[in-house]
């Protein structure tokens, strides 16, 4: 089973908000997921995301691959 850390979209039309989730690669973007580890709101300025770094590190350690966007968010979170 290939596991990815990626974004799951929710919220009303034209006001996207995303959850950072750990999911099977074969599942749909907004489908099933294993664990929610954060949120991301691209419409906000400044602090627009929250991530549980300990859980993200755990999943990466056991083989999960982050998407490009999530990789960027994790990098920013580690700089704080």
Secondary structure, 3 states (H helix, E strand, C coil): CCEEEEEEEECCCCCCEEEEEEEECCCCCCCCCCEEEEEECCCCCCCCEEECHHHHHHHHHCCCEECHHHHHHHHHHHHC
